[in-house]
Amino acid sequence: MATVELTAENFDATVSGDGLILVDFWAEWCGPCRMFGPIFEKLSERHPDATFGKLDTEAEPEWRPASRSPPSRR
């Protein structure tokens, strides 16, 4: 199964479904997000039993406060 584009309208219905659900919160300006995108897509193809969703935090402004800074390494 390919990734599902998540929006404010379909988020709750998608994440409340059965089975394993993975969500990638991403933004176009985020370099690590863009590097991870193809990996996430390939995983979705290899694991059709799971739901893989991508939420663009720039297109969905209500999600921005939860994802203001890019990922960091420790």
VEXSEVEX-157117 format. One record per residue (C-alpha): residue number from 1; residue in one letter; x, y, z. Coordinates in steps of 0.05 Angstrom, whole numbers, plus 5000, padded with zeros to 4 digits. Layout:
BEGIN
+-----+---+------+------+------+
:   k : r :    X :    Y :    Z :
+-----+---+------+------+------+
: NUM : A :    X :    Y :    Z :
...
+-----+---+------+------+------+
***
This chain:
BEGIN
+-----+---+------+------+------+
:   k : r :    X :    Y :    Z :
+-----+---+------+------+------+
:   1 : M : 5000 : 5000 : 5000 :
:   2 : A : 5026 : 5069 : 4983 :
:   3 : T : 5027 : 5124 : 5034 :
:   4 : V : 4962 : 5161 : 5051 :
:   5 : E : 4963 : 5237 : 5048 :
:   6 : L : 4936 : 5259 : 5115 :
:   7 : T : 4897 : 5323 : 5125 :
:   8 : A : 4857 : 5353 : 5182 :
:   9 : E : 4795 : 5322 : 5150 :
:  10 : N : 4819 : 5250 : 5147 :
:  11 : F : 4871 : 5246 : 5203 :
:  12 : D : 4825 : 5221 : 5259 :
:  13 : A : 4791 : 5169 : 5215 :
:  14 : T : 4858 : 5144 : 5189 :
:  15 : V : 4895 : 5138 : 5256 :
:  16 : S : 4836 : 5107 : 5292 :
:  17 : G : 4836 : 5048 : 5243 :
:  18 : D : 4857 : 4978 : 5260 :
:  19 : G : 4928 : 4953 : 5256 :
:  20 : L : 4995 : 4987 : 5255 :
:  21 : I : 4993 : 5060 : 5235 :
:  22 : L : 5056 : 5102 : 5223 :
:  23 : V : 5053 : 5177 : 5211 :
:  24 : D : 5108 : 5219 : 5181 :
:  25 : F : 5100 : 5293 : 5200 :
:  26 : W : 5141 : 5330 : 5148 :
:  27 : A : 5153 : 5398 : 5116 :
:  28 : E : 5184 : 5417 : 5049 :
:  29 : W : 5236 : 5462 : 5083 :
:  30 : C : 5261 : 5405 : 5127 :
:  31 : G : 5322 : 5371 : 5096 :
:  32 : P : 5319 : 5309 : 5140 :
:  33 : C : 5245 : 5302 : 5125 :
:  34 : R : 5258 : 5303 : 5050 :
:  35 : M : 5313 : 5251 : 5058 :
:  36 : F : 5268 : 5205 : 5098 :
:  37 : G : 5209 : 5211 : 5051 :
:  38 : P : 5232 : 5159 : 4999 :
:  39 : I : 5250 : 5110 : 5055 :
:  40 : F : 5181 : 5117 : 5085 :
:  41 : E : 5149 : 5106 : 5017 :
:  42 : K : 5190 : 5042 : 5004 :
:  43 : L : 5172 : 5016 : 5073 :
:  44 : S : 5098 : 5027 : 5057 :
:  45 : E : 5105 : 4985 : 4995 :
:  46 : R : 5141 : 4929 : 5033 :
:  47 : H : 5090 : 4927 : 5090 :
:  48 : P : 5020 : 4930 : 5059 :
:  49 : D : 4990 : 4905 : 5124 :
:  50 : A : 5007 : 4972 : 5158 :
:  51 : T : 4979 : 5041 : 5145 :
:  52 : F : 5032 : 5094 : 5128 :
:  53 : G : 5008 : 5166 : 5130 :
:  54 : K : 5044 : 5231 : 5113 :
:  55 : L : 5022 : 5297 : 5141 :
:  56 : D : 5051 : 5361 : 5110 :
:  57 : T : 5055 : 5409 : 5168 :
:  58 : E : 5060 : 5469 : 5121 :
:  59 : A : 4995 : 5451 : 5086 :
:  60 : E : 4960 : 5436 : 5153 :
:  61 : P : 4975 : 5497 : 5197 :
:  62 : E : 4939 : 5468 : 5258 :
:  63 : W : 4995 : 5417 : 5263 :
:  64 : R : 5053 : 5466 : 5262 :
:  65 : P : 5059 : 5479 : 5337 :
:  66 : A : 5072 : 5404 : 5347 :
:  67 : S : 5128 : 5404 : 5296 :
:  68 : R : 5163 : 5471 : 5297 :
:  69 : S : 5235 : 5449 : 5296 :
:  70 : P : 5270 : 5398 : 5252 :
:  71 : P : 5291 : 5332 : 5281 :
:  72 : S : 5356 : 5332 : 5321 :
:  73 : R : 5408 : 5280 : 5334 :
:  74 : R : 5436 : 5264 : 5402 :
+-----+---+------+------+------+
***
